[in-house]
Amino acid sequence: MMDCYTKLHFSTEEELFCLASYPGMEEHKKQHRNLINKSFSIGSKSMRLRDPNIYLDFLQEWWVTHINEDDLLYGPCIRKYLCI
Ligand SMILES: [Fe+2]
């Protein structure tokens, strides 16, 4: 279920962490790995049970917690690096 775009998105984010020396980089990268692994297991379950809501619930939780909370944490560091 995890598509190439998502992997590209994560790797781009992680490259920015390196460039900006984001102190939370290792923890955030770990979250990305966990999301990828969880996506595969939940995606398989969703397809096996023929219930797309299982996967949609996972995506909703990811968007709410990771993007709206965890991704916001690196914003100040990246803005400082980019001088914006
Ligand atoms: Fe992220």
PDB file of the backbone (N, CA, C, O) and the ligand in Angstrom, with CONECT records:
HET    LIG  A 101       1
ATOM      1  N   MET A   1       0.816  -1.191   0.000  1.00  0.00           N
ATOM      2  CA  MET A   1       0.000   0.000   0.000  1.00  0.00           C
ATOM      3  C   MET A   1       0.869   1.268   0.000  1.00  0.00           C
ATOM      4  O   MET A   1       0.510   2.275  -0.611  1.00  0.00           O
ATOM      5  N   MET A   2       2.004   1.205   0.686  1.00  0.00           N
ATOM      6  CA  MET A   2       2.878   2.377   0.749  1.00  0.00           C
ATOM      7  C   MET A   2       3.444   2.612  -0.641  1.00  0.00           C
ATOM      8  O   MET A   2       4.126   1.749  -1.193  1.00  0.00           O
ATOM      9  N   ASP A   3       3.166   3.762  -1.198  1.00  0.00           N
ATOM     10  CA  ASP A   3       3.567   3.997  -2.574  1.00  0.00           C
ATOM     11  C   ASP A   3       4.936   4.666  -2.678  1.00  0.00           C
ATOM     12  O   ASP A   3       5.528   5.073  -1.678  1.00  0.00           O
ATOM     13  N   CYS A   4       5.417   4.768  -3.904  1.00  0.00           N
ATOM     14  CA  CYS A   4       6.723   5.371  -4.150  1.00  0.00           C
ATOM     15  C   CYS A   4       6.746   6.829  -3.718  1.00  0.00           C
ATOM     16  O   CYS A   4       7.768   7.322  -3.240  1.00  0.00           O
ATOM     17  N   TYR A   5       5.625   7.520  -3.883  1.00  0.00           N
ATOM     18  CA  TYR A   5       5.597   8.928  -3.492  1.00  0.00           C
ATOM     19  C   TYR A   5       5.868   9.079  -1.997  1.00  0.00           C
ATOM     20  O   TYR A   5       6.614   9.967  -1.584  1.00  0.00           O
ATOM     21  N   THR A   6       5.272   8.226  -1.206  1.00  0.00           N
ATOM     22  CA  THR A   6       5.462   8.316   0.245  1.00  0.00           C
ATOM     23  C   THR A   6       6.925   8.091   0.603  1.00  0.00           C
ATOM     24  O   THR A   6       7.486   8.806   1.434  1.00  0.00           O
ATOM     25  N   LYS A   7       7.542   7.091  -0.030  1.00  0.00           N
ATOM     26  CA  LYS A   7       8.955   6.829   0.245  1.00  0.00           C
ATOM     27  C   LYS A   7       9.815   8.014  -0.185  1.00  0.00           C
ATOM     28  O   LYS A   7      10.767   8.376   0.507  1.00  0.00           O
ATOM     29  N   LEU A   8       9.483   8.617  -1.325  1.00  0.00           N
ATOM     30  CA  LEU A   8      10.214   9.798  -1.787  1.00  0.00           C
ATOM     31  C   LEU A   8      10.013  10.953  -0.808  1.00  0.00           C
ATOM     32  O   LEU A   8      10.951  11.683  -0.488  1.00  0.00           O
ATOM     33  N   HIS A   9       8.778  11.106  -0.339  1.00  0.00           N
ATOM     34  CA  HIS A   9       8.467  12.166   0.621  1.00  0.00           C
ATOM     35  C   HIS A   9       9.315  12.003   1.888  1.00  0.00           C
ATOM     36  O   HIS A   9       9.917  12.962   2.371  1.00  0.00           O
ATOM     37  N   PHE A  10       9.354  10.786   2.414  1.00  0.00           N
ATOM     38  CA  PHE A  10      10.132  10.541   3.630  1.00  0.00           C
ATOM     39  C   PHE A  10      11.621  10.795   3.397  1.00  0.00           C
ATOM     40  O   PHE A  10      12.286  11.417   4.225  1.00  0.00           O
ATOM     41  N   SER A  11      12.139  10.313   2.270  1.00  0.00           N
ATOM     42  CA  SER A  11      13.585  10.478   2.041  1.00  0.00           C
ATOM     43  C   SER A  11      13.937  11.953   1.835  1.00  0.00           C
ATOM     44  O   SER A  11      15.016  12.389   2.238  1.00  0.00           O
ATOM     45  N   THR A  12      13.045  12.724   1.213  1.00  0.00           N
ATOM     46  CA  THR A  12      13.287  14.156   1.045  1.00  0.00           C
ATOM     47  C   THR A  12      13.292  14.853   2.395  1.00  0.00           C
ATOM     48  O   THR A  12      14.155  15.683   2.680  1.00  0.00           O
ATOM     49  N   GLU A  13      12.307  14.499   3.226  1.00  0.00           N
ATOM     50  CA  GLU A  13      12.245  15.053   4.582  1.00  0.00           C
ATOM     51  C   GLU A  13      13.544  14.744   5.326  1.00  0.00           C
ATOM     52  O   GLU A  13      14.112  15.615   5.984  1.00  0.00           O
ATOM     53  N   GLU A  14      14.004  13.509   5.218  1.00  0.00           N
ATOM     54  CA  GLU A  14      15.186  13.073   5.962  1.00  0.00           C
ATOM     55  C   GLU A  14      16.457  13.743   5.433  1.00  0.00           C
ATOM     56  O   GLU A  14      17.380  14.001   6.206  1.00  0.00           O
ATOM     57  N   GLU A  15      16.519  14.024   4.141  1.00  0.00           N
ATOM     58  CA  GLU A  15      17.665  14.766   3.600  1.00  0.00           C
ATOM     59  C   GLU A  15      17.702  16.178   4.173  1.00  0.00           C
ATOM     60  O   GLU A  15      18.765  16.704   4.502  1.00  0.00           O
ATOM     61  N   LEU A  16      16.513  16.783   4.287  1.00  0.00           N
ATOM     62  CA  LEU A  16      16.448  18.122   4.895  1.00  0.00           C
ATOM     63  C   LEU A  16      16.903  18.097   6.349  1.00  0.00           C
ATOM     64  O   LEU A  16      17.562  19.027   6.815  1.00  0.00           O
ATOM     65  N   PHE A  17      16.547  17.018   7.074  1.00  0.00           N
ATOM     66  CA  PHE A  17      16.986  16.898   8.473  1.00  0.00           C
ATOM     67  C   PHE A  17      18.510  16.934   8.541  1.00  0.00           C
ATOM     68  O   PHE A  17      19.091  17.620   9.382  1.00  0.00           O
ATOM     69  N   CYS A  18      19.143  16.189   7.647  1.00  0.00           N
ATOM     70  CA  CYS A  18      20.613  16.141   7.639  1.00  0.00           C
ATOM     71  C   CYS A  18      21.181  17.515   7.336  1.00  0.00           C
ATOM     72  O   CYS A  18      22.063  17.997   8.046  1.00  0.00           O
ATOM     73  N   LEU A  19      20.681  18.143   6.289  1.00  0.00           N
ATOM     74  CA  LEU A  19      21.203  19.453   5.891  1.00  0.00           C
ATOM     75  C   LEU A  19      21.047  20.479   7.011  1.00  0.00           C
ATOM     76  O   LEU A  19      21.936  21.297   7.247  1.00  0.00           O
ATOM     77  N   ALA A  20      19.904  20.424   7.697  1.00  0.00           N
ATOM     78  CA  ALA A  20      19.612  21.412   8.732  1.00  0.00           C
ATOM     79  C   ALA A  20      20.088  20.977  10.112  1.00  0.00           C
ATOM     80  O   ALA A  20      19.896  21.703  11.088  1.00  0.00           O
ATOM     81  N   SER A  21      20.706  19.804  10.206  1.00  0.00           N
ATOM     82  CA  SER A  21      21.161  19.253  11.503  1.00  0.00           C
ATOM     83  C   SER A  21      20.033  19.245  12.525  1.00  0.00           C
ATOM     84  O   SER A  21      20.200  19.693  13.659  1.00  0.00           O
ATOM     85  N   TYR A  22      18.882  18.728  12.106  1.00  0.00           N
ATOM     86  CA  TYR A  22      17.713  18.675  12.989  1.00  0.00           C
ATOM     87  C   TYR A  22      18.009  17.716  14.152  1.00  0.00           C
ATOM     88  O   TYR A  22      18.301  16.542  13.925  1.00  0.00           O
ATOM     89  N   PRO A  23      17.933  18.210  15.394  1.00  0.00           N
ATOM     90  CA  PRO A  23      18.286  17.366  16.542  1.00  0.00           C
ATOM     91  C   PRO A  23      17.373  16.147  16.726  1.00  0.00           C
ATOM     92  O   PRO A  23      17.800  15.141  17.291  1.00  0.00           O
ATOM     93  N   GLY A  24      16.130  16.226  16.259  1.00  0.00           N
ATOM     94  CA  GLY A  24      15.204  15.102  16.416  1.00  0.00           C
ATOM     95  C   GLY A  24      15.219  14.139  15.245  1.00  0.00           C
ATOM     96  O   GLY A  24      14.311  13.324  15.084  1.00  0.00           O
ATOM     97  N   MET A  25      16.267  14.240  14.422  1.00  0.00           N
ATOM     98  CA  MET A  25      16.332  13.460  13.177  1.00  0.00           C
ATOM     99  C   MET A  25      16.197  11.950  13.392  1.00  0.00           C
ATOM    100  O   MET A  25      15.394  11.305  12.718  1.00  0.00           O
ATOM    101  N   GLU A  26      16.952  11.389  14.298  1.00  0.00           N
ATOM    102  CA  GLU A  26      16.940   9.927  14.449  1.00  0.00           C
ATOM    103  C   GLU A  26      15.577   9.428  14.907  1.00  0.00           C
ATOM    104  O   GLU A  26      15.090   8.414  14.407  1.00  0.00           O
ATOM    105  N   GLU A  27      14.965  10.119  15.840  1.00  0.00           N
ATOM    106  CA  GLU A  27      13.644   9.711  16.315  1.00  0.00           C
ATOM    107  C   GLU A  27      12.610   9.823  15.189  1.00  0.00           C
ATOM    108  O   GLU A  27      11.748   8.957  15.034  1.00  0.00           O
ATOM    109  N   HIS A  28      12.710  10.895  14.414  1.00  0.00           N
ATOM    110  CA  HIS A  28      11.745  11.098  13.332  1.00  0.00           C
ATOM    111  C   HIS A  28      11.921  10.038  12.245  1.00  0.00           C
ATOM    112  O   HIS A  28      10.942   9.524  11.703  1.00  0.00           O
ATOM    113  N   LYS A  29      13.176   9.718  11.933  1.00  0.00           N
ATOM    114  CA  LYS A  29      13.433   8.670  10.932  1.00  0.00           C
ATOM    115  C   LYS A  29      12.873   7.331  11.413  1.00  0.00           C
ATOM    116  O   LYS A  29      12.353   6.543  10.622  1.00  0.00           O
ATOM    117  N   LYS A  30      12.986   7.090  12.708  1.00  0.00           N
ATOM    118  CA  LYS A  30      12.433   5.863  13.286  1.00  0.00           C
ATOM    119  C   LYS A  30      10.911   5.831  13.112  1.00  0.00           C
ATOM    120  O   LYS A  30      10.334   4.782  12.824  1.00  0.00           O
ATOM    121  N   GLN A  31      10.270   6.987  13.290  1.00  0.00           N
ATOM    122  CA  GLN A  31       8.813   7.061  13.097  1.00  0.00           C
ATOM    123  C   GLN A  31       8.454   6.728  11.650  1.00  0.00           C
ATOM    124  O   GLN A  31       7.474   6.028  11.394  1.00  0.00           O
ATOM    125  N   HIS A  32       9.252   7.232  10.704  1.00  0.00           N
ATOM    126  CA  HIS A  32       8.995   6.929   9.289  1.00  0.00           C
ATOM    127  C   HIS A  32       9.094   5.433   9.026  1.00  0.00           C
ATOM    128  O   HIS A  32       8.242   4.857   8.349  1.00  0.00           O
ATOM    129  N   ARG A  33      10.148   4.799   9.571  1.00  0.00           N
ATOM    130  CA  ARG A  33      10.316   3.345   9.365  1.00  0.00           C
ATOM    131  C   ARG A  33       9.119   2.595   9.959  1.00  0.00           C
ATOM    132  O   ARG A  33       8.596   1.661   9.353  1.00  0.00           O
ATOM    133  N   ASN A  34       8.698   3.019  11.152  1.00  0.00           N
ATOM    134  CA  ASN A  34       7.554   2.361  11.795  1.00  0.00           C
ATOM    135  C   ASN A  34       6.282   2.531  10.973  1.00  0.00           C
ATOM    136  O   ASN A  34       5.482   1.603  10.852  1.00  0.00           O
ATOM    137  N   LEU A  35       6.101   3.733  10.406  1.00  0.00           N
ATOM    138  CA  LEU A  35       4.913   3.971   9.575  1.00  0.00           C
ATOM    139  C   LEU A  35       4.927   3.093   8.337  1.00  0.00           C
ATOM    140  O   LEU A  35       3.890   2.562   7.939  1.00  0.00           O
ATOM    141  N   ILE A  36       6.103   2.935   7.720  1.00  0.00           N
ATOM    142  CA  ILE A  36       6.202   2.087   6.530  1.00  0.00           C
ATOM    143  C   ILE A  36       5.868   0.638   6.895  1.00  0.00           C
ATOM    144  O   ILE A  36       5.088  -0.021   6.208  1.00  0.00           O
ATOM    145  N   ASN A  37       6.465   0.156   7.978  1.00  0.00           N
ATOM    146  CA  ASN A  37       6.197  -1.234   8.399  1.00  0.00           C
ATOM    147  C   ASN A  37       4.732  -1.440   8.755  1.00  0.00           C
ATOM    148  O   ASN A  37       4.123  -2.443   8.383  1.00  0.00           O
ATOM    149  N   LYS A  38       4.179  -0.476   9.482  1.00  0.00           N
ATOM    150  CA  LYS A  38       2.773  -0.570   9.886  1.00  0.00           C
ATOM    151  C   LYS A  38       1.865  -0.517   8.657  1.00  0.00           C
ATOM    152  O   LYS A  38       0.842  -1.199   8.605  1.00  0.00           O
ATOM    153  N   SER A  39       2.241   0.287   7.683  1.00  0.00           N
ATOM    154  CA  SER A  39       1.446   0.401   6.468  1.00  0.00           C
ATOM    155  C   SER A  39       1.357  -0.942   5.742  1.00  0.00           C
ATOM    156  O   SER A  39       0.296  -1.332   5.255  1.00  0.00           O
ATOM    157  N   PHE A  40       2.500  -1.646   5.680  1.00  0.00           N
ATOM    158  CA  PHE A  40       2.490  -2.954   5.011  1.00  0.00           C
ATOM    159  C   PHE A  40       1.601  -3.940   5.765  1.00  0.00           C
ATOM    160  O   PHE A  40       0.799  -4.641   5.147  1.00  0.00           O
ATOM    161  N   SER A  41       1.732  -4.002   7.089  1.00  0.00           N
ATOM    162  CA  SER A  41       0.952  -4.990   7.833  1.00  0.00           C
ATOM    163  C   SER A  41      -0.537  -4.648   7.830  1.00  0.00           C
ATOM    164  O   SER A  41      -1.381  -5.532   7.677  1.00  0.00           O
ATOM    165  N   ILE A  42      -0.856  -3.371   7.999  1.00  0.00           N
ATOM    166  CA  ILE A  42      -2.273  -2.984   8.008  1.00  0.00           C
ATOM    167  C   ILE A  42      -2.863  -3.075   6.604  1.00  0.00           C
ATOM    168  O   ILE A  42      -4.023  -3.447   6.430  1.00  0.00           O
ATOM    169  N   GLY A  43      -2.051  -2.729   5.602  1.00  0.00           N
ATOM    170  CA  GLY A  43      -2.516  -2.860   4.213  1.00  0.00           C
ATOM    171  C   GLY A  43      -2.846  -4.298   3.870  1.00  0.00           C
ATOM    172  O   GLY A  43      -3.850  -4.573   3.212  1.00  0.00           O
ATOM    173  N   SER A  44      -1.995  -5.220   4.320  1.00  0.00           N
ATOM    174  CA  SER A  44      -2.242  -6.647   4.063  1.00  0.00           C
ATOM    175  C   SER A  44      -3.522  -7.100   4.750  1.00  0.00           C
ATOM    176  O   SER A  44      -4.339  -7.816   4.169  1.00  0.00           O
ATOM    177  N   LYS A  45      -3.679  -6.673   5.988  1.00  0.00           N
ATOM    178  CA  LYS A  45      -4.892  -7.057   6.737  1.00  0.00           C
ATOM    179  C   LYS A  45      -6.133  -6.487   6.060  1.00  0.00           C
ATOM    180  O   LYS A  45      -7.149  -7.169   5.922  1.00  0.00           O
ATOM    181  N   SER A  46      -6.035  -5.226   5.639  1.00  0.00           N
ATOM    182  CA  SER A  46      -7.154  -4.566   4.984  1.00  0.00           C
ATOM    183  C   SER A  46      -7.575  -5.312   3.714  1.00  0.00           C
ATOM    184  O   SER A  46      -8.763  -5.494   3.446  1.00  0.00           O
ATOM    185  N   MET A  47      -6.569  -5.737   2.938  1.00  0.00           N
ATOM    186  CA  MET A  47      -6.888  -6.467   1.699  1.00  0.00           C
ATOM    187  C   MET A  47      -7.406  -7.871   2.004  1.00  0.00           C
ATOM    188  O   MET A  47      -8.343  -8.349   1.365  1.00  0.00           O
ATOM    189  N   ARG A  48      -6.782  -8.530   2.992  1.00  0.00           N
ATOM    190  CA  ARG A  48      -7.201  -9.896   3.340  1.00  0.00           C
ATOM    191  C   ARG A  48      -8.656  -9.920   3.797  1.00  0.00           C
ATOM    192  O   ARG A  48      -9.410 -10.827   3.445  1.00  0.00           O
ATOM    193  N   LEU A  49      -9.045  -8.915   4.586  1.00  0.00           N
ATOM    194  CA  LEU A  49     -10.419  -8.862   5.111  1.00  0.00           C
ATOM    195  C   LEU A  49     -11.365  -8.103   4.184  1.00  0.00           C
ATOM    196  O   LEU A  49     -12.560  -7.966   4.447  1.00  0.00           O
ATOM    197  N   ARG A  50     -10.772  -7.607   3.070  1.00  0.00           N
ATOM    198  CA  ARG A  50     -11.564  -6.838   2.087  1.00  0.00           C
ATOM    199  C   ARG A  50     -12.320  -5.696   2.768  1.00  0.00           C
ATOM    200  O   ARG A  50     -13.501  -5.457   2.516  1.00  0.00           O
ATOM    201  N   ASP A  51     -11.589  -5.006   3.639  1.00  0.00           N
ATOM    202  CA  ASP A  51     -12.188  -3.890   4.367  1.00  0.00           C
ATOM    203  C   ASP A  51     -11.276  -2.665   4.232  1.00  0.00           C
ATOM    204  O   ASP A  51     -10.323  -2.521   4.997  1.00  0.00           O
ATOM    205  N   PRO A  52     -11.559  -1.789   3.271  1.00  0.00           N
ATOM    206  CA  PRO A  52     -10.704  -0.622   3.066  1.00  0.00           C
ATOM    207  C   PRO A  52     -10.680   0.328   4.256  1.00  0.00           C
ATOM    208  O   PRO A  52      -9.744   1.114   4.406  1.00  0.00           O
ATOM    209  N   ASN A  53     -11.711   0.258   5.107  1.00  0.00           N
ATOM    210  CA  ASN A  53     -11.750   1.164   6.259  1.00  0.00           C
ATOM    211  C   ASN A  53     -10.609   0.907   7.242  1.00  0.00           C
ATOM    212  O   ASN A  53     -10.182   1.815   7.956  1.00  0.00           O
ATOM    213  N   ILE A  54     -10.123  -0.319   7.274  1.00  0.00           N
ATOM    214  CA  ILE A  54      -8.991  -0.627   8.159  1.00  0.00           C
ATOM    215  C   ILE A  54      -7.800   0.236   7.747  1.00  0.00           C
ATOM    216  O   ILE A  54      -7.142   0.842   8.592  1.00  0.00           O
ATOM    217  N   TYR A  55      -7.530   0.286   6.442  1.00  0.00           N
ATOM    218  CA  TYR A  55      -6.392   1.078   5.964  1.00  0.00           C
ATOM    219  C   TYR A  55      -6.681   2.578   6.035  1.00  0.00           C
ATOM    220  O   TYR A  55      -5.793   3.369   6.355  1.00  0.00           O
ATOM    221  N   LEU A  56      -7.910   2.964   5.740  1.00  0.00           N
ATOM    222  CA  LEU A  56      -8.271   4.381   5.807  1.00  0.00           C
ATOM    223  C   LEU A  56      -8.165   4.924   7.233  1.00  0.00           C
ATOM    224  O   LEU A  56      -7.765   6.071   7.433  1.00  0.00           O
ATOM    225  N   ASP A  57      -8.518   4.108   8.214  1.00  0.00           N
ATOM    226  CA  ASP A  57      -8.380   4.530   9.623  1.00  0.00           C
ATOM    227  C   ASP A  57      -6.909   4.750   9.963  1.00  0.00           C
ATOM    228  O   ASP A  57      -6.560   5.697  10.667  1.00  0.00           O
ATOM    229  N   PHE A  58      -6.048   3.862   9.453  1.00  0.00           N
ATOM    230  CA  PHE A  58      -4.606   4.006   9.677  1.00  0.00           C
ATOM    231  C   PHE A  58      -4.110   5.321   9.070  1.00  0.00           C
ATOM    232  O   PHE A  58      -3.380   6.073   9.715  1.00  0.00           O
ATOM    233  N   LEU A  59      -4.515   5.592   7.820  1.00  0.00           N
ATOM    234  CA  LEU A  59      -4.083   6.825   7.156  1.00  0.00           C
ATOM    235  C   LEU A  59      -4.568   8.058   7.899  1.00  0.00           C
ATOM    236  O   LEU A  59      -3.842   9.042   8.036  1.00  0.00           O
ATOM    237  N   GLN A  60      -5.801   7.993   8.374  1.00  0.00           N
ATOM    238  CA  GLN A  60      -6.351   9.135   9.110  1.00  0.00           C
ATOM    239  C   GLN A  60      -5.535   9.394  10.375  1.00  0.00           C
ATOM    240  O   GLN A  60      -5.205  10.538  10.688  1.00  0.00           O
ATOM    241  N   GLU A  61      -5.215   8.329  11.092  1.00  0.00           N
ATOM    242  CA  GLU A  61      -4.435   8.481  12.320  1.00  0.00           C
ATOM    243  C   GLU A  61      -3.052   9.038  11.999  1.00  0.00           C
ATOM    244  O   GLU A  61      -2.525   9.888  12.717  1.00  0.00           O
ATOM    245  N   TRP A  62      -2.471   8.539  10.898  1.00  0.00           N
ATOM    246  CA  TRP A  62      -1.150   9.010  10.495  1.00  0.00           C
ATOM    247  C   TRP A  62      -1.195  10.506  10.194  1.00  0.00           C
ATOM    248  O   TRP A  62      -0.347  11.265  10.663  1.00  0.00           O
ATOM    249  N   TRP A  63      -2.185  10.925   9.412  1.00  0.00           N
ATOM    250  CA  TRP A  63      -2.271  12.336   9.059  1.00  0.00           C
ATOM    251  C   TRP A  63      -2.462  13.210  10.296  1.00  0.00           C
ATOM    252  O   TRP A  63      -1.847  14.269  10.429  1.00  0.00           O
ATOM    253  N   VAL A  64      -3.319  12.748  11.189  1.00  0.00           N
ATOM    254  CA  VAL A  64      -3.610  13.553  12.371  1.00  0.00           C
ATOM    255  C   VAL A  64      -2.396  13.629  13.286  1.00  0.00           C
ATOM    256  O   VAL A  64      -2.036  14.713  13.744  1.00  0.00           O
ATOM    257  N   THR A  65      -1.766  12.503  13.555  1.00  0.00           N
ATOM    258  CA  THR A  65      -0.671  12.515  14.533  1.00  0.00           C
ATOM    259  C   THR A  65       0.676  12.847  13.918  1.00  0.00           C
ATOM    260  O   THR A  65       1.380  13.719  14.428  1.00  0.00           O
ATOM    261  N   HIS A  66       1.053  12.178  12.837  1.00  0.00           N
ATOM    262  CA  HIS A  66       2.398  12.415  12.303  1.00  0.00           C
ATOM    263  C   HIS A  66       2.509  13.765  11.599  1.00  0.00           C
ATOM    264  O   HIS A  66       3.374  14.573  11.938  1.00  0.00           O
ATOM    265  N   ILE A  67       1.655  14.006  10.643  1.00  0.00           N
ATOM    266  CA  ILE A  67       1.778  15.235   9.854  1.00  0.00           C
ATOM    267  C   ILE A  67       1.396  16.467  10.675  1.00  0.00           C
ATOM    268  O   ILE A  67       2.084  17.487  10.624  1.00  0.00           O
ATOM    269  N   ASN A  68       0.310  16.372  11.425  1.00  0.00           N
ATOM    270  CA  ASN A  68      -0.154  17.546  12.165  1.00  0.00           C
ATOM    271  C   ASN A  68       0.569  17.782  13.484  1.00  0.00           C
ATOM    272  O   ASN A  68       0.447  18.856  14.074  1.00  0.00           O
ATOM    273  N   GLU A  69       1.313  16.799  13.948  1.00  0.00           N
ATOM    274  CA  GLU A  69       2.028  16.988  15.213  1.00  0.00           C
ATOM    275  C   GLU A  69       3.534  16.801  15.040  1.00  0.00           C
ATOM    276  O   GLU A  69       4.308  17.728  15.278  1.00  0.00           O
ATOM    277  N   ASP A  70       3.946  15.617  14.630  1.00  0.00           N
ATOM    278  CA  ASP A  70       5.385  15.310  14.565  1.00  0.00           C
ATOM    279  C   ASP A  70       6.105  16.126  13.497  1.00  0.00           C
ATOM    280  O   ASP A  70       7.200  16.634  13.737  1.00  0.00           O
ATOM    281  N   ASP A  71       5.496  16.254  12.315  1.00  0.00           N
ATOM    282  CA  ASP A  71       6.169  17.001  11.244  1.00  0.00           C
ATOM    283  C   ASP A  71       6.296  18.491  11.579  1.00  0.00           C
ATOM    284  O   ASP A  71       7.211  19.162  11.101  1.00  0.00           O
ATOM    285  N   LEU A  72       5.393  18.993  12.388  1.00  0.00           N
ATOM    286  CA  LEU A  72       5.471  20.414  12.749  1.00  0.00           C
ATOM    287  C   LEU A  72       6.684  20.727  13.621  1.00  0.00           C
ATOM    288  O   LEU A  72       7.135  21.871  13.678  1.00  0.00           O
ATOM    289  N   LEU A  73       7.204  19.720  14.290  1.00  0.00           N
ATOM    290  CA  LEU A  73       8.322  19.941  15.212  1.00  0.00           C
ATOM    291  C   LEU A  73       9.603  20.368  14.506  1.00  0.00           C
ATOM    292  O   LEU A  73      10.407  21.108  15.072  1.00  0.00           O
ATOM    293  N   TYR A  74       9.799  19.905  13.267  1.00  0.00           N
ATOM    294  CA  TYR A  74      11.061  20.253  12.595  1.00  0.00           C
ATOM    295  C   TYR A  74      10.972  21.568  11.819  1.00  0.00           C
ATOM    296  O   TYR A  74      11.983  22.046  11.306  1.00  0.00           O
ATOM    297  N   GLY A  75       9.784  22.156  11.726  1.00  0.00           N
ATOM    298  CA  GLY A  75       9.601  23.390  10.971  1.00  0.00           C
ATOM    299  C   GLY A  75      10.570  24.509  11.337  1.00  0.00           C
ATOM    300  O   GLY A  75      11.214  25.069  10.450  1.00  0.00           O
ATOM    301  N   PRO A  76      10.692  24.852  12.631  1.00  0.00           N
ATOM    302  CA  PRO A  76      11.598  25.954  12.989  1.00  0.00           C
ATOM    303  C   PRO A  76      13.041  25.691  12.570  1.00  0.00           C
ATOM    304  O   PRO A  76      13.730  26.606  12.120  1.00  0.00           O
ATOM    305  N   CYS A  77      13.498  24.468  12.711  1.00  0.00           N
ATOM    306  CA  CYS A  77      14.876  24.121  12.364  1.00  0.00           C
ATOM    307  C   CYS A  77      15.106  24.260  10.842  1.00  0.00           C
ATOM    308  O   CYS A  77      16.130  24.785  10.405  1.00  0.00           O
ATOM    309  N   ILE A  78      14.147  23.786  10.062  1.00  0.00           N
ATOM    310  CA  ILE A  78      14.275  23.849   8.600  1.00  0.00           C
ATOM    311  C   ILE A  78      14.179  25.300   8.138  1.00  0.00           C
ATOM    312  O   ILE A  78      14.923  25.722   7.252  1.00  0.00           O
ATOM    313  N   ARG A  79      13.266  26.062   8.734  1.00  0.00           N
ATOM    314  CA  ARG A  79      13.146  27.484   8.355  1.00  0.00           C
ATOM    315  C   ARG A  79      14.440  28.226   8.660  1.00  0.00           C
ATOM    316  O   ARG A  79      14.876  29.074   7.881  1.00  0.00           O
ATOM    317  N   LYS A  80      15.051  27.905   9.793  1.00  0.00           N
ATOM    318  CA  LYS A  80      16.308  28.557  10.153  1.00  0.00           C
ATOM    319  C   LYS A  80      17.401  28.202   9.128  1.00  0.00           C
ATOM    320  O   LYS A  80      18.168  29.064   8.702  1.00  0.00           O
ATOM    321  N   TYR A  81      17.455  26.932   8.747  1.00  0.00           N
ATOM    322  CA  TYR A  81      18.440  26.485   7.756  1.00  0.00           C
ATOM    323  C   TYR A  81      18.223  27.194   6.414  1.00  0.00           C
ATOM    324  O   TYR A  81      19.180  27.611   5.761  1.00  0.00           O
ATOM    325  N   LEU A  82      16.964  27.324   6.016  1.00  0.00           N
ATOM    326  CA  LEU A  82      16.643  27.943   4.726  1.00  0.00           C
ATOM    327  C   LEU A  82      16.615  29.482   4.795  1.00  0.00           C
ATOM    328  O   LEU A  82      16.437  30.154   3.779  1.00  0.00           O
ATOM    329  N   CYS A  83      16.793  30.024   6.006  1.00  0.00           N
ATOM    330  CA  CYS A  83      16.755  31.479   6.228  1.00  0.00           C
ATOM    331  C   CYS A  83      15.418  32.089   5.778  1.00  0.00           C
ATOM    332  O   CYS A  83      15.384  33.122   5.110  1.00  0.00           O
ATOM    333  N   ILE A  84      14.324  31.423   6.160  1.00  0.00           N
ATOM    334  CA  ILE A  84      13.003  31.982   5.812  1.00  0.00           C
ATOM    335  C   ILE A  84      12.178  32.191   7.077  1.00  0.00           C
ATOM    336  O   ILE A  84      11.039  32.651   7.001  1.00  0.00           O
TER     337      ILE A  84
HETATM  338 FE   LIG A 101       7.728  13.003   8.811  1.00  0.00          FE2+
END
